[in-house]
Amino acid sequence: MTAMAHQATQRITHDAAVMGGRPCIRGMRVTVGAIVGLLATGKTEDEVLAAYPYIEREDIHAALAFAAWRSEEVDLPLKAS
């Protein structure tokens, strides 16, 4: 695991009971996709923090690191047995 992925795993959680198991910020109902989506539409980190005052700048960085790490992951089909 890269340092970037390790940083992300400290702040990004998966829980089937929270947001359907999607990756979230520290168990809160704020998904990685929501944060990355806001940044992709041109919002600044400060604007994201204003919209979600209970997250931290490091959470934004972890969301970006997680998204980058996940985009590099390769899913391979399993062979039927």
Protein Blocks (a to p, Z undefined) as FASTA:
>chain_A
ZZklmmmmmmpccdfkggghpaceehiacdfklmmmmmmnopafklmmmmmmmbcfklmm
mmmmmmmmmmmpccdddddZZ
